[in-house]
Amino acid sequence: MASIAPATTPAATAAEVPLYHFNRLGRLGQNPGFVREIKQLFVGQVPEQLLELRAAIAAADWPQVAHLAHNLKAMFGNLGMEDAVSQLRQVESLAQQAADQRQQQLIVRAVETTATVVAQLFTQDLQQPT
């Protein structure tokens, strides 16, 4: 069975903006084995890291919030998920200022929504025979 193509947002314009892509990975993004590993990493790590991020925000552990947001930016950035990167950059900045805990929580919820959709797509793809 063919692999799932990168998803597009429901409100995508005629240009069809992808929800994620592997272009930033260069030639490695064309390697099915490497892409599979990235998908496994995303599914295996990102949901847990987002839970840790929420807990750190709730505890007002600003150094940990900034650290986790920074690390998550890399994964989302490698997948070309610019909205999530921008949101995580905002969380990181607010954490560095020890500011606006409620705003950080709302932003992380938005990132979690996107991450859940991508993790579901990746899980479906990973269940396909290679």
C-alpha positions, 0 to 999 in steps of 0.5 A, a space after each residue: 500500500 502506498 504511503 500517506 502523502 503529507 496532509 494539508 490543512 482543512 482551510 488550504 488554499 488552491 496552493 495546498 499548504 501541507 501540514 508537514 513536509 520533509 523538504 528541510 531534511 534535504 536528501 535524507 527527506 527522500 530516504 524512506 527509512 530515514 523518514 520512517 525513523 523521523 515519524 517514529 521519533 515524532 510519535 514516540 517523543 513529541 506527545 510526551 514532551 508536550 505533556 512535560 511542557 504543560 506540566 512545567 508551565 503549570 509548575 511555573 518552571 520557566 527554565 524547563 518550559 524554555 528548554 522543552 519549547 526550544 527542543 520541540 521547535 527543532 522537531 516541528 521545524 524539521 517537518 516544516 511546521 512553521 505555525 507550530 514553530 512560531 507558537 513554540 518560539 512564543 512559549 519560549 520567549 514568554 518563559 524566558 520572561 516568566 510571563 503569561 502562564 495562561 497564554 502559554 497554556 493556550 498556545 501549547 494546546 494549539 500545538 498539541 492539537 496539531 501534533 495529535 493530527 500529525 501523530 495519528 497520520 504518522 501512526 497510520 503510515 507506520 502501520 503500513 507494510 514497508 
